[in-house]
Amino acid sequence: MNDTTNMSRLSPEMAELLTPLAQVDPTLMPPAEGRLLSEESNRRWNRELPAMARAAQAWIEPIAELGSERVRVKVLVPDRPGAGAIVFVHGGGFAFCSPETHERCARVLALESGLPVLLPDYRLAPENPYPAGLRDVISTVRQAPLLMKASGLEAGPLILAGDSAGANLALAAMLHEQAIGLPPVAGGLLFYGTYAGDFATASYREFENGPGLTAGKMQRYWRWYVGDRDVSTDPLACPLLAEDAALATLPPLHLMAAGVDPLLSDTLALKVRLRALGRSETATVIPGVTHGFLQNTLDLAAAREALAEAGRAAARMAATT
């Protein structure tokens, strides 16, 4: 289906936001140049940042046996935060974006959940292909309690969140730590994630040409991320390949997808796998919005409402741990 036809499926607010956006595709540029363009274009979503009691930077040190590197972490603390924290892994096709491009979204999530939010600045592809970024995310999760203590935050349950590529990394990190017997996180918030390298799903066919994210962009992101590796049987690159036993024992997950998005089928497939295993997860599909819509909390009511729902889910996860 073409972009023009699918534009009619957008909500009026979403259509208005997409109309003035430049059509330059950063995945067709050299990675460093595309990254700069992505940072610049995302500034429009990060105006009028909601106030935090504290916004600071901290560092996670390398774990030699894991192969991680030193990671900068943005720490966002709302007023009167609860015990614990959310580790939020930003999206951007494994190659673009940063804690700063996702700061407004993360601040809203902090306010809605009442929990501090930690955003790791993990290594990006293609200069650092899989599994470099994943190793940095895992390292952040393992060392988050130390970071929280050093930052004067109250110890408590950790919730792992991510959008798009960040949702892939968040889910893969949960699977990795569970497989080696390390303590699980309290839950996961997974927003319009990419969970497999399958570009022939129903939503990839339906929204091949957008609006917004296209199949071509995702294929280029994926090639940058996996490089020459064969990940056709690797659940840490493609979490939908995880065995039933691994999925069955994951912590509670909050699944959310955009209704006009090539990645919609990935979330629906994950929900089907989980429900078949007797789990209770549902997938909230937000109609009339495109991939990445949570970036638009300043102008899009659907983004604010979706993050309010996610914040409530995070608070429940933290309270029941």
Contacts in CASP RR format, 6 or more apart in sequence:
PFRMAT RR
TARGET T0000
AUTHOR 0000-0000-0000
METHOD contacts of the structure
MODEL  1
MNDTTNMSRLSPEMAELLTPLAQVDPTLMPPAEGRLLSEESNRRWNRELP
AMARAAQAWIEPIAELGSERVRVKVLVPDRPGAGAIVFVHGGGFAFCSPE
THERCARVLALESGLPVLLPDYRLAPENPYPAGLRDVISTVRQAPLLMKA
SGLEAGPLILAGDSAGANLALAAMLHEQAIGLPPVAGGLLFYGTYAGDFA
TASYREFENGPGLTAGKMQRYWRWYVGDRDVSTDPLACPLLAEDAALATL
PPLHLMAAGVDPLLSDTLALKVRLRALGRSETATVIPGVTHGFLQNTLDL
AAAREALAEAGRAAARMAATT
1 205 0 8 1.000
1 206 0 8 1.000
1 207 0 8 1.000
1 208 0 8 1.000
1 209 0 8 1.000
2 209 0 8 1.000
3 209 0 8 1.000
3 210 0 8 1.000
3 211 0 8 1.000
6 206 0 8 1.000
6 207 0 8 1.000
6 209 0 8 1.000
6 210 0 8 1.000
6 211 0 8 1.000
6 260 0 8 1.000
7 15 0 8 1.000
7 18 0 8 1.000
7 211 0 8 1.000
9 260 0 8 1.000
9 288 0 8 1.000
10 18 0 8 1.000
10 211 0 8 1.000
10 260 0 8 1.000
10 288 0 8 1.000
10 289 0 8 1.000
10 290 0 8 1.000
11 287 0 8 1.000
11 288 0 8 1.000
11 289 0 8 1.000
11 302 0 8 1.000
13 299 0 8 1.000
13 300 0 8 1.000
13 301 0 8 1.000
13 302 0 8 1.000
14 260 0 8 1.000
14 288 0 8 1.000
14 289 0 8 1.000
14 290 0 8 1.000
14 293 0 8 1.000
14 300 0 8 1.000
14 302 0 8 1.000
17 296 0 8 1.000
17 299 0 8 1.000
17 300 0 8 1.000
18 211 0 8 1.000
18 212 0 8 1.000
18 290 0 8 1.000
21 41 0 8 1.000
22 41 0 8 1.000
24 37 0 8 1.000
25 217 0 8 1.000
26 33 0 8 1.000
26 34 0 8 1.000
26 35 0 8 1.000
26 37 0 8 1.000
26 38 0 8 1.000
26 96 0 8 1.000
27 34 0 8 1.000
27 95 0 8 1.000
27 216 0 8 1.000
27 217 0 8 1.000
27 220 0 8 1.000
27 221 0 8 1.000
28 220 0 8 1.000
29 37 0 8 1.000
31 95 0 8 1.000
31 125 0 8 1.000
31 126 0 8 1.000
31 127 0 8 1.000
31 224 0 8 1.000
34 96 0 8 1.000
35 95 0 8 1.000
35 96 0 8 1.000
35 124 0 8 1.000
38 92 0 8 1.000
38 96 0 8 1.000
38 97 0 8 1.000
38 101 0 8 1.000
39 96 0 8 1.000
39 97 0 8 1.000
39 98 0 8 1.000
39 100 0 8 1.000
39 101 0 8 1.000
42 97 0 8 1.000
42 100 0 8 1.000
42 101 0 8 1.000
42 102 0 8 1.000
42 295 0 8 1.000
45 101 0 8 1.000
45 104 0 8 1.000
45 105 0 8 1.000
45 295 0 8 1.000
45 296 0 8 1.000
45 297 0 8 1.000
45 298 0 8 1.000
46 100 0 8 1.000
46 101 0 8 1.000
46 103 0 8 1.000
46 104 0 8 1.000
47 104 0 8 1.000
47 298 0 8 1.000
48 104 0 8 1.000
48 298 0 8 1.000
49 103 0 8 1.000
49 104 0 8 1.000
49 107 0 8 1.000
50 104 0 8 1.000
50 107 0 8 1.000
50 108 0 8 1.000
50 111 0 8 1.000
52 76 0 8 1.000
52 77 0 8 1.000
52 78 0 8 1.000
52 107 0 8 1.000
52 110 0 8 1.000
53 77 0 8 1.000
53 78 0 8 1.000
53 79 0 8 1.000
53 80 0 8 1.000
53 81 0 8 1.000
54 75 0 8 1.000
54 76 0 8 1.000
54 77 0 8 1.000
55 74 0 8 1.000
55 75 0 8 1.000
55 76 0 8 1.000
55 77 0 8 1.000
56 74 0 8 1.000
56 75 0 8 1.000
56 77 0 8 1.000
56 151 0 8 1.000
57 72 0 8 1.000
57 73 0 8 1.000
57 74 0 8 1.000
57 75 0 8 1.000
58 72 0 8 1.000
58 73 0 8 1.000
58 75 0 8 1.000
58 147 0 8 1.000
58 150 0 8 1.000
58 151 0 8 1.000
59 70 0 8 1.000
59 71 0 8 1.000
59 72 0 8 1.000
59 73 0 8 1.000
60 68 0 8 1.000
60 70 0 8 1.000
60 71 0 8 1.000
60 73 0 8 1.000
60 120 0 8 1.000
60 136 0 8 1.000
60 139 0 8 1.000
60 140 0 8 1.000
60 143 0 8 1.000
60 147 0 8 1.000
61 70 0 8 1.000
61 143 0 8 1.000
62 68 0 8 1.000
62 69 0 8 1.000
62 70 0 8 1.000
62 139 0 8 1.000
63 139 0 8 1.000
63 142 0 8 1.000
63 143 0 8 1.000
66 135 0 8 1.000
66 138 0 8 1.000
66 139 0 8 1.000
66 142 0 8 1.000
67 135 0 8 1.000
67 139 0 8 1.000
68 135 0 8 1.000
68 136 0 8 1.000
68 138 0 8 1.000
68 139 0 8 1.000
69 123 0 8 1.000
69 132 0 8 1.000
69 135 0 8 1.000
69 136 0 8 1.000
71 120 0 8 1.000
71 121 0 8 1.000
71 122 0 8 1.000
71 136 0 8 1.000
71 139 0 8 1.000
71 140 0 8 1.000
72 99 0 8 1.000
72 120 0 8 1.000
72 121 0 8 1.000
73 99 0 8 1.000
73 118 0 8 1.000
73 119 0 8 1.000
73 120 0 8 1.000
73 121 0 8 1.000
73 140 0 8 1.000
73 147 0 8 1.000
74 99 0 8 1.000
74 100 0 8 1.000
74 103 0 8 1.000
74 106 0 8 1.000
74 118 0 8 1.000
74 119 0 8 1.000
74 121 0 8 1.000
75 116 0 8 1.000
75 117 0 8 1.000
75 118 0 8 1.000
75 147 0 8 1.000
75 151 0 8 1.000
76 103 0 8 1.000
76 106 0 8 1.000
76 107 0 8 1.000
76 110 0 8 1.000
76 116 0 8 1.000
76 117 0 8 1.000
76 118 0 8 1.000
76 119 0 8 1.000
77 110 0 8 1.000
77 116 0 8 1.000
77 151 0 8 1.000
77 153 0 8 1.000
78 110 0 8 1.000
78 111 0 8 1.000
78 114 0 8 1.000
78 115 0 8 1.000
78 116 0 8 1.000
80 114 0 8 1.000
81 110 0 8 1.000
81 114 0 8 1.000
81 115 0 8 1.000
81 116 0 8 1.000
81 153 0 8 1.000
81 154 0 8 1.000
82 114 0 8 1.000
82 115 0 8 1.000
82 116 0 8 1.000
82 154 0 8 1.000
82 318 0 8 1.000
83 154 0 8 1.000
83 155 0 8 1.000
83 156 0 8 1.000
83 157 0 8 1.000
83 318 0 8 1.000
84 115 0 8 1.000
84 116 0 8 1.000
84 148 0 8 1.000
84 153 0 8 1.000
84 154 0 8 1.000
84 155 0 8 1.000
84 156 0 8 1.000
84 157 0 8 1.000
84 158 0 8 1.000
84 318 0 8 1.000
85 115 0 8 1.000
85 116 0 8 1.000
85 117 0 8 1.000
85 118 0 8 1.000
85 144 0 8 1.000
85 148 0 8 1.000
85 153 0 8 1.000
85 156 0 8 1.000
85 158 0 8 1.000
85 159 0 8 1.000
86 109 0 8 1.000
86 110 0 8 1.000
86 113 0 8 1.000
86 115 0 8 1.000
86 116 0 8 1.000
86 117 0 8 1.000
86 118 0 8 1.000
86 158 0 8 1.000
86 159 0 8 1.000
86 160 0 8 1.000
86 161 0 8 1.000
86 189 0 8 1.000
86 314 0 8 1.000
87 117 0 8 1.000
87 118 0 8 1.000
87 120 0 8 1.000
87 137 0 8 1.000
87 140 0 8 1.000
87 141 0 8 1.000
87 144 0 8 1.000
87 158 0 8 1.000
87 159 0 8 1.000
87 160 0 8 1.000
87 161 0 8 1.000
87 170 0 8 1.000
87 185 0 8 1.000
88 102 0 8 1.000
88 106 0 8 1.000
88 109 0 8 1.000
88 117 0 8 1.000
88 118 0 8 1.000
88 119 0 8 1.000
88 161 0 8 1.000
88 162 0 8 1.000
89 119 0 8 1.000
89 120 0 8 1.000
89 122 0 8 1.000
89 137 0 8 1.000
89 160 0 8 1.000
89 161 0 8 1.000
89 162 0 8 1.000
89 163 0 8 1.000
89 166 0 8 1.000
89 167 0 8 1.000
89 169 0 8 1.000
89 170 0 8 1.000
89 173 0 8 1.000
90 97 0 8 1.000
90 98 0 8 1.000
90 99 0 8 1.000
90 101 0 8 1.000
90 102 0 8 1.000
90 119 0 8 1.000
90 162 0 8 1.000
90 163 0 8 1.000
90 166 0 8 1.000
91 97 0 8 1.000
91 102 0 8 1.000
91 162 0 8 1.000
91 163 0 8 1.000
91 164 0 8 1.000
91 165 0 8 1.000
91 166 0 8 1.000
91 167 0 8 1.000
92 101 0 8 1.000
92 164 0 8 1.000
92 165 0 8 1.000
92 166 0 8 1.000
92 221 0 8 1.000
93 125 0 8 1.000
93 164 0 8 1.000
93 165 0 8 1.000
93 194 0 8 1.000
93 218 0 8 1.000
93 221 0 8 1.000
93 224 0 8 1.000
93 225 0 8 1.000
94 124 0 8 1.000
94 125 0 8 1.000
94 130 0 8 1.000
94 133 0 8 1.000
94 165 0 8 1.000
94 168 0 8 1.000
94 169 0 8 1.000
94 221 0 8 1.000
94 222 0 8 1.000
94 224 0 8 1.000
94 225 0 8 1.000
95 124 0 8 1.000
95 125 0 8 1.000
95 126 0 8 1.000
95 221 0 8 1.000
95 224 0 8 1.000
95 225 0 8 1.000
96 124 0 8 1.000
98 121 0 8 1.000
99 106 0 8 1.000
99 119 0 8 1.000
99 120 0 8 1.000
99 121 0 8 1.000
101 295 0 8 1.000
102 119 0 8 1.000
102 163 0 8 1.000
102 295 0 8 1.000
103 119 0 8 1.000
104 295 0 8 1.000
104 297 0 8 1.000
104 298 0 8 1.000
105 163 0 8 1.000
105 294 0 8 1.000
105 295 0 8 1.000
105 297 0 8 1.000
105 303 0 8 1.000
105 307 0 8 1.000
106 117 0 8 1.000
106 119 0 8 1.000
107 117 0 8 1.000
108 297 0 8 1.000
108 304 0 8 1.000
108 307 0 8 1.000
109 117 0 8 1.000
109 161 0 8 1.000
109 189 0 8 1.000
109 307 0 8 1.000
109 310 0 8 1.000
109 311 0 8 1.000
109 314 0 8 1.000
110 116 0 8 1.000
110 117 0 8 1.000
112 307 0 8 1.000
112 308 0 8 1.000
112 310 0 8 1.000
112 311 0 8 1.000
112 312 0 8 1.000
112 314 0 8 1.000
113 159 0 8 1.000
113 310 0 8 1.000
113 311 0 8 1.000
113 312 0 8 1.000
113 314 0 8 1.000
113 315 0 8 1.000
113 318 0 8 1.000
114 311 0 8 1.000
114 315 0 8 1.000
115 159 0 8 1.000
115 314 0 8 1.000
115 315 0 8 1.000
115 318 0 8 1.000
116 148 0 8 1.000
116 151 0 8 1.000
116 153 0 8 1.000
118 140 0 8 1.000
118 144 0 8 1.000
118 147 0 8 1.000
118 148 0 8 1.000
120 136 0 8 1.000
120 137 0 8 1.000
120 140 0 8 1.000
122 132 0 8 1.000
122 133 0 8 1.000
122 136 0 8 1.000
122 137 0 8 1.000
122 140 0 8 1.000
122 169 0 8 1.000
123 132 0 8 1.000
123 133 0 8 1.000
123 136 0 8 1.000
124 133 0 8 1.000
125 132 0 8 1.000
125 133 0 8 1.000
125 221 0 8 1.000
125 224 0 8 1.000
125 225 0 8 1.000
125 227 0 8 1.000
126 223 0 8 1.000
126 224 0 8 1.000
126 225 0 8 1.000
126 227 0 8 1.000
129 224 0 8 1.000
129 225 0 8 1.000
129 226 0 8 1.000
129 227 0 8 1.000
129 229 0 8 1.000
130 225 0 8 1.000
130 226 0 8 1.000
130 227 0 8 1.000
130 229 0 8 1.000
130 231 0 8 1.000
130 237 0 8 1.000
131 236 0 8 1.000
131 237 0 8 1.000
133 169 0 8 1.000
134 169 0 8 1.000
134 172 0 8 1.000
134 173 0 8 1.000
134 176 0 8 1.000
134 236 0 8 1.000
137 169 0 8 1.000
137 170 0 8 1.000
137 172 0 8 1.000
137 173 0 8 1.000
138 173 0 8 1.000
138 176 0 8 1.000
138 177 0 8 1.000
140 147 0 8 1.000
141 158 0 8 1.000
141 160 0 8 1.000
141 173 0 8 1.000
141 177 0 8 1.000
141 185 0 8 1.000
142 177 0 8 1.000
142 182 0 8 1.000
144 158 0 8 1.000
145 155 0 8 1.000
145 156 0 8 1.000
145 158 0 8 1.000
148 154 0 8 1.000
148 155 0 8 1.000
148 156 0 8 1.000
149 155 0 8 1.000
156 318 0 8 1.000
156 321 0 8 1.000
157 185 0 8 1.000
157 186 0 8 1.000
157 187 0 8 1.000
157 317 0 8 1.000
157 318 0 8 1.000
157 321 0 8 1.000
158 185 0 8 1.000
158 186 0 8 1.000
159 185 0 8 1.000
159 186 0 8 1.000
159 187 0 8 1.000
159 188 0 8 1.000
159 189 0 8 1.000
159 314 0 8 1.000
159 317 0 8 1.000
159 318 0 8 1.000
160 170 0 8 1.000
160 173 0 8 1.000
160 174 0 8 1.000
160 185 0 8 1.000
160 187 0 8 1.000
160 188 0 8 1.000
160 189 0 8 1.000
161 170 0 8 1.000
161 188 0 8 1.000
161 189 0 8 1.000
161 190 0 8 1.000
161 191 0 8 1.000
161 310 0 8 1.000
161 314 0 8 1.000
162 169 0 8 1.000
162 170 0 8 1.000
162 189 0 8 1.000
162 190 0 8 1.000
162 191 0 8 1.000
162 193 0 8 1.000
163 191 0 8 1.000
163 192 0 8 1.000
163 193 0 8 1.000
163 292 0 8 1.000
163 294 0 8 1.000
164 191 0 8 1.000
164 192 0 8 1.000
164 193 0 8 1.000
164 194 0 8 1.000
164 263 0 8 1.000
164 291 0 8 1.000
164 292 0 8 1.000
165 193 0 8 1.000
165 194 0 8 1.000
165 221 0 8 1.000
165 225 0 8 1.000
166 193 0 8 1.000
167 190 0 8 1.000
167 191 0 8 1.000
167 192 0 8 1.000
167 193 0 8 1.000
167 194 0 8 1.000
167 195 0 8 1.000
168 193 0 8 1.000
168 194 0 8 1.000
168 195 0 8 1.000
168 239 0 8 1.000
170 188 0 8 1.000
170 190 0 8 1.000
171 190 0 8 1.000
171 195 0 8 1.000
171 239 0 8 1.000
172 235 0 8 1.000
172 236 0 8 1.000
172 237 0 8 1.000
172 239 0 8 1.000
174 184 0 8 1.000
174 185 0 8 1.000
174 188 0 8 1.000
174 250 0 8 1.000
174 251 0 8 1.000
175 235 0 8 1.000
175 236 0 8 1.000
175 239 0 8 1.000
175 242 0 8 1.000
175 246 0 8 1.000
175 250 0 8 1.000
176 236 0 8 1.000
177 183 0 8 1.000
177 184 0 8 1.000
177 185 0 8 1.000
178 184 0 8 1.000
178 246 0 8 1.000
178 249 0 8 1.000
178 250 0 8 1.000
179 246 0 8 1.000
184 250 0 8 1.000
184 251 0 8 1.000
185 251 0 8 1.000
186 251 0 8 1.000
186 252 0 8 1.000
186 317 0 8 1.000
186 318 0 8 1.000
186 320 0 8 1.000
186 321 0 8 1.000
187 251 0 8 1.000
187 252 0 8 1.000
187 253 0 8 1.000
187 254 0 8 1.000
187 317 0 8 1.000
188 251 0 8 1.000
188 252 0 8 1.000
188 253 0 8 1.000
188 254 0 8 1.000
188 317 0 8 1.000
189 253 0 8 1.000
189 254 0 8 1.000
189 256 0 8 1.000
189 310 0 8 1.000
189 311 0 8 1.000
189 313 0 8 1.000
189 314 0 8 1.000
190 253 0 8 1.000
190 254 0 8 1.000
190 255 0 8 1.000
190 256 0 8 1.000
190 267 0 8 1.000
190 270 0 8 1.000
191 256 0 8 1.000
191 257 0 8 1.000
191 294 0 8 1.000
191 306 0 8 1.000
191 310 0 8 1.000
192 256 0 8 1.000
192 257 0 8 1.000
192 258 0 8 1.000
192 261 0 8 1.000
192 263 0 8 1.000
192 264 0 8 1.000
192 267 0 8 1.000
192 291 0 8 1.000
192 292 0 8 1.000
193 257 0 8 1.000
193 263 0 8 1.000
193 266 0 8 1.000
193 267 0 8 1.000
194 218 0 8 1.000
194 222 0 8 1.000
194 263 0 8 1.000
194 266 0 8 1.000
195 238 0 8 1.000
195 239 0 8 1.000
195 240 0 8 1.000
195 266 0 8 1.000
195 267 0 8 1.000
195 269 0 8 1.000
195 270 0 8 1.000
196 238 0 8 1.000
196 239 0 8 1.000
196 240 0 8 1.000
196 241 0 8 1.000
196 266 0 8 1.000
196 269 0 8 1.000
197 222 0 8 1.000
197 231 0 8 1.000
197 238 0 8 1.000
198 204 0 8 1.000
198 240 0 8 1.000
199 215 0 8 1.000
199 218 0 8 1.000
199 219 0 8 1.000
199 222 0 8 1.000
201 262 0 8 1.000
201 265 0 8 1.000
201 266 0 8 1.000
201 269 0 8 1.000
202 265 0 8 1.000
203 261 0 8 1.000
203 262 0 8 1.000
203 263 0 8 1.000
203 264 0 8 1.000
203 265 0 8 1.000
203 266 0 8 1.000
203 268 0 8 1.000
204 215 0 8 1.000
204 218 0 8 1.000
204 262 0 8 1.000
204 265 0 8 1.000
206 262 0 8 1.000
207 213 0 8 1.000
207 214 0 8 1.000
207 215 0 8 1.000
207 260 0 8 1.000
207 261 0 8 1.000
207 262 0 8 1.000
207 264 0 8 1.000
208 214 0 8 1.000
208 215 0 8 1.000
208 216 0 8 1.000
208 262 0 8 1.000
209 215 0 8 1.000
210 260 0 8 1.000
210 262 0 8 1.000
210 290 0 8 1.000
211 260 0 8 1.000
211 290 0 8 1.000
212 290 0 8 1.000
212 291 0 8 1.000
213 261 0 8 1.000
213 262 0 8 1.000
213 263 0 8 1.000
213 290 0 8 1.000
213 291 0 8 1.000
213 292 0 8 1.000
214 262 0 8 1.000
215 262 0 8 1.000
218 262 0 8 1.000
218 263 0 8 1.000
225 237 0 8 1.000
226 237 0 8 1.000
229 237 0 8 1.000
231 237 0 8 1.000
231 238 0 8 1.000
232 238 0 8 1.000
233 241 0 8 1.000
234 241 0 8 1.000
235 241 0 8 1.000
235 242 0 8 1.000
235 243 0 8 1.000
235 246 0 8 1.000
239 270 0 8 1.000
240 266 0 8 1.000
240 269 0 8 1.000
240 270 0 8 1.000
240 273 0 8 1.000
244 273 0 8 1.000
244 277 0 8 1.000
247 273 0 8 1.000
247 274 0 8 1.000
247 277 0 8 1.000
247 279 0 8 1.000
248 277 0 8 1.000
248 278 0 8 1.000
248 279 0 8 1.000
250 274 0 8 1.000
251 317 0 8 1.000
252 281 0 8 1.000
252 317 0 8 1.000
253 274 0 8 1.000
253 281 0 8 1.000
254 281 0 8 1.000
254 284 0 8 1.000
254 309 0 8 1.000
254 310 0 8 1.000
254 313 0 8 1.000
254 314 0 8 1.000
254 317 0 8 1.000
255 267 0 8 1.000
255 270 0 8 1.000
255 271 0 8 1.000
255 281 0 8 1.000
255 282 0 8 1.000
255 283 0 8 1.000
255 284 0 8 1.000
256 267 0 8 1.000
256 283 0 8 1.000
256 284 0 8 1.000
256 285 0 8 1.000
256 286 0 8 1.000
256 306 0 8 1.000
256 309 0 8 1.000
256 310 0 8 1.000
257 263 0 8 1.000
257 264 0 8 1.000
257 266 0 8 1.000
257 267 0 8 1.000
257 268 0 8 1.000
257 283 0 8 1.000
257 284 0 8 1.000
257 285 0 8 1.000
257 286 0 8 1.000
258 264 0 8 1.000
258 285 0 8 1.000
258 286 0 8 1.000
258 288 0 8 1.000
258 289 0 8 1.000
258 290 0 8 1.000
258 291 0 8 1.000
258 292 0 8 1.000
258 293 0 8 1.000
259 285 0 8 1.000
259 286 0 8 1.000
259 287 0 8 1.000
259 288 0 8 1.000
259 289 0 8 1.000
259 290 0 8 1.000
260 288 0 8 1.000
260 289 0 8 1.000
260 290 0 8 1.000
260 291 0 8 1.000
261 290 0 8 1.000
261 291 0 8 1.000
261 292 0 8 1.000
262 291 0 8 1.000
263 291 0 8 1.000
264 285 0 8 1.000
267 283 0 8 1.000
267 285 0 8 1.000
268 283 0 8 1.000
268 285 0 8 1.000
270 283 0 8 1.000
271 281 0 8 1.000
271 282 0 8 1.000
271 283 0 8 1.000
274 281 0 8 1.000
275 281 0 8 1.000
284 306 0 8 1.000
284 309 0 8 1.000
286 293 0 8 1.000
286 302 0 8 1.000
286 306 0 8 1.000
288 302 0 8 1.000
289 300 0 8 1.000
289 302 0 8 1.000
289 303 0 8 1.000
293 300 0 8 1.000
293 302 0 8 1.000
293 303 0 8 1.000
293 306 0 8 1.000
294 303 0 8 1.000
294 306 0 8 1.000
294 307 0 8 1.000
295 303 0 8 1.000
296 303 0 8 1.000
297 303 0 8 1.000
297 304 0 8 1.000
297 307 0 8 1.000
END
